[in-house]
Amino acid sequence: MTLQIEDFRSQQVESRMADLSGKRVAILVEDEFEDLELTGPLEALRAAGAAVAIVGPTRGATYRGKRGKAIVASDLAAGAARMEDFDALVIPGGHAPDKMRMRHAMVDLTRQAMDAGKPVAAICHGPQLLISANAIRGRTLTCWPSIAVDVKNAGGLYVDKPVVEDGNLITSRKPDDVPAFSEAIVRALSTGGSRLQAPGFRR
């Protein structure tokens, strides 16, 4: 994965000595993602030893954050990704989720992760993808305030907190919540999971 950061300092998250060696995480990407909401979890997961694959619509394509501070290249096309090869799924926010929900492969991957009970972490507008996957009915979660009504209409129970953990589902509201969001993802992955590594993963 190629990562370029221009005059950009990502918030650092303590891994609390967690060892995620062998854990495999997919982070979904599309253009205009909220920069820190992708780079923050990415850095925290890699610092803890997890193998992370950036999954976009097309393998090798580059995607720019909405603030123009981060540019990432996808390691794997969503259509070629299988949730059985991953231990968790991360959905950053910004304008990207509205584009992701138009990608059937991304919606399917999200639904598969939820059905399998694997950790799924969505921040800001990320729950839009969960709504498209029909995966939040009866679940408690948070999100960017402007889509709270959409969460409620989809059967979700909206709360306004920095991070909400409901079973395998982890959600947060905005960039300020990234440290708590990232810590929750690391914590959720700190037990169980496969130690095999599939193509497309980078540490």
Secondary structure, 3 states (H helix, E strand, C coil): CCEEECCCCCCCCCCCCCCCCCCEEEEECCCCECHHHHHHHHHHHHHCCCEEEEEECCCCCEEEECCCCEEEECCEEHHHCCHHHCCEEEECCECHHHHHCCCHHHHHHHHHHHHHCCCEEEECCCHHHHHHCCCCCCCEECCCHHHHHHHHHCCCEECCCCEEEECCEEEECCHHHHHHHHHHHHHHHCCCCCCCCCCCCEC
